[in-house]
Amino acid sequence: MPVNKTPVEEYIERQPVEFQNMLTEMRVQIRTLVPEAEEVFSYQVGCFKHYYMLVGIGVTKNSCSLYTMSPKLVKEMKARLKSEGVKVSGATLHFNPDEPLPVEIIEEIVKKRIQENLDRKNARK
């Protein structure tokens, strides 16, 4: 019987092989932090939804990307990201798959995005 894959797993499989391990590692880390997140394909990347869009993972020609979907958060973390040598473009972090983002940065971003989404959800009540 075929195994049903999530949209993010399918997205990862379509990417060049040199990016697949890093994307899979990020997916596992995000799923560990927020197991109830829905995996969707949106904005042409693999995304995780927790009430609203949480974060996305993807690739460009030469790098892996973490889409924070929060320009405000990236602005708040700018100094730290710069000190870690992370390339930033808008609300997206780009990095070489051989030089991954520190696990702590991904964790911090996901946790802060969860809180932003909860705050947004609660503000609508």
LUMVEXVO-189667 format. One record per residue (C-alpha): residue in three letters; chain; z, x, y. Coordinates in nm, 2 decimals, decimal comma, always signed. Each point is the difference from the previous one (the first is absolute). Layout:
BEGIN
 type mol     zz     xx     yy
  ALA   A      Z      X      Y
...
! end
This chain:
BEGIN
 type mol     zz     xx     yy
  MET   A  +0,00  +0,00  +0,00
  PRO   A  -0,10  +0,15  +0,34
  VAL   A  +0,28  +0,09  +0,24
  ASN   A  -0,02  -0,17  +0,33
  LYS   A  +0,01  +0,26  +0,28
  THR   A  +0,12  -0,06  +0,35
  PRO   A  -0,24  +0,02  +0,29
  VAL   A  +0,16  +0,33  +0,10
  GLU   A  -0,04  +0,15  -0,34
  GLU   A  -0,37  -0,11  +0,00
  TYR   A  -0,04  +0,15  +0,35
  ILE   A  +0,15  +0,33  -0,12
  GLU   A  -0,24  +0,02  -0,30
  ARG   A  -0,30  -0,04  +0,23
  GLN   A  +0,11  +0,31  +0,21
  PRO   A  -0,12  +0,36  -0,06
  VAL   A  +0,20  +0,16  -0,28
  GLU   A  +0,16  +0,26  +0,23
  PHE   A  +0,19  -0,28  +0,19
  GLN   A  +0,10  -0,22  -0,30
  ASN   A  +0,32  +0,18  -0,10
  MET   A  +0,14  +0,00  +0,36
  LEU   A  -0,09  -0,36  +0,05
  THR   A  +0,17  -0,09  -0,33
  GLU   A  +0,31  +0,19  +0,10
  MET   A  +0,02  -0,18  +0,33
  ARG   A  -0,05  -0,34  -0,17
  VAL   A  +0,28  +0,07  -0,24
  GLN   A  +0,23  +0,11  +0,28
  ILE   A  -0,07  -0,31  +0,20
  ARG   A  +0,04  -0,23  -0,30
  THR   A  +0,33  +0,17  -0,07
  LEU   A  +0,12  -0,07  +0,35
  VAL   A  -0,12  -0,35  +0,02
  PRO   A  -0,08  -0,13  -0,35
  GLU   A  -0,05  -0,36  +0,12
  ALA   A  -0,29  +0,11  +0,23
  GLU   A  -0,33  -0,17  -0,07
  GLU   A  -0,29  +0,25  -0,05
  VAL   A  -0,32  -0,10  +0,17
  PHE   A  -0,33  +0,14  +0,11
  SER   A  -0,04  -0,04  +0,37
  TYR   A  -0,14  +0,20  +0,29
  GLN   A  -0,21  +0,19  -0,26
  VAL   A  +0,32  +0,16  -0,14
  GLY   A  +0,27  -0,07  -0,25
  CYS   A  +0,28  -0,19  +0,18
  PHE   A  +0,35  -0,11  -0,08
  LYS   A  +0,12  -0,33  +0,15
  HIS   A  +0,36  -0,09  +0,04
  TYR   A  +0,01  -0,33  +0,21
  TYR   A  -0,28  +0,17  +0,21
  MET   A  -0,20  +0,31  -0,05
  LEU   A  +0,24  +0,29  -0,07
  VAL   A  -0,20  +0,32  -0,05
  GLY   A  -0,34  +0,10  -0,14
  ILE   A  -0,13  +0,30  -0,18
  GLY   A  -0,35  +0,14  +0,00
  VAL   A  -0,23  +0,29  +0,04
  THR   A  -0,24  +0,14  +0,26
  LYS   A  -0,27  +0,26  -0,07
  ASN   A  +0,25  +0,29  -0,02
  SER   A  +0,35  -0,15  -0,01
  CYS   A  +0,24  -0,26  -0,14
  SER   A  +0,14  -0,25  +0,25
  LEU   A  +0,31  -0,20  +0,04
  TYR   A  -0,06  -0,30  +0,22
  THR   A  +0,34  -0,08  +0,16
  MET   A  -0,14  -0,31  +0,18
  SER   A  +0,25  +0,06  +0,27
  PRO   A  -0,10  +0,21  +0,31
  LYS   A  +0,35  -0,05  +0,13
  LEU   A  +0,15  +0,17  -0,31
  VAL   A  -0,24  +0,29  +0,01
  LYS   A  +0,08  +0,05  +0,37
  GLU   A  +0,38  +0,00  -0,08
  MET   A  -0,06  +0,26  -0,28
  LYS   A  -0,26  +0,21  +0,19
  ALA   A  +0,22  +0,31  +0,04
  ARG   A  +0,11  +0,00  -0,36
  LEU   A  -0,36  -0,05  -0,13
  LYS   A  -0,12  +0,28  +0,23
  SER   A  +0,27  +0,24  -0,13
  GLU   A  -0,11  -0,08  -0,36
  GLY   A  -0,36  +0,07  +0,10
  VAL   A  -0,12  -0,35  -0,07
  LYS   A  -0,33  -0,10  +0,16
  VAL   A  +0,04  -0,33  +0,18
  SER   A  -0,28  -0,24  +0,12
  GLY   A  +0,13  -0,32  +0,15
  ALA   A  +0,24  -0,15  -0,26
  THR   A  -0,15  +0,20  -0,29
  LEU   A  +0,12  +0,33  -0,15
  HIS   A  -0,26  +0,23  -0,16
  PHE   A  +0,07  +0,28  -0,23
  ASN   A  -0,16  +0,22  -0,26
  PRO   A  +0,06  -0,12  -0,36
  ASP   A  +0,11  +0,36  -0,09
  GLU   A  +0,26  -0,01  +0,29
  PRO   A  +0,16  -0,35  -0,04
  LEU   A  +0,21  -0,17  +0,25
  PRO   A  +0,37  +0,07  -0,06
  VAL   A  +0,15  -0,28  -0,22
  GLU   A  +0,27  -0,05  +0,26
  ILE   A  -0,25  -0,09  +0,27
  ILE   A  -0,17  -0,26  -0,22
  GLU   A  +0,34  -0,14  -0,09
  GLU   A  +0,10  -0,02  +0,36
  ILE   A  -0,32  -0,16  +0,11
  VAL   A  +0,01  -0,26  -0,28
  LYS   A  +0,37  -0,09  +0,07
  LYS   A  -0,06  -0,03  +0,37
  ARG   A  -0,31  -0,22  -0,06
  ILE   A  +0,20  -0,22  -0,23
  GLN   A  +0,25  -0,05  +0,28
  GLU   A  -0,27  -0,06  +0,26
  ASN   A  -0,15  -0,27  -0,22
  LEU   A  +0,34  -0,16  -0,07
  ASP   A  +0,07  +0,00  +0,38
  ARG   A  -0,34  -0,16  +0,06
  LYS   A  +0,06  -0,26  -0,27
  ASN   A  +0,34  -0,09  +0,13
  ALA   A  -0,12  -0,02  +0,36
  ARG   A  -0,24  -0,28  -0,11
  LYS   A  +0,28  -0,22  -0,12
! end
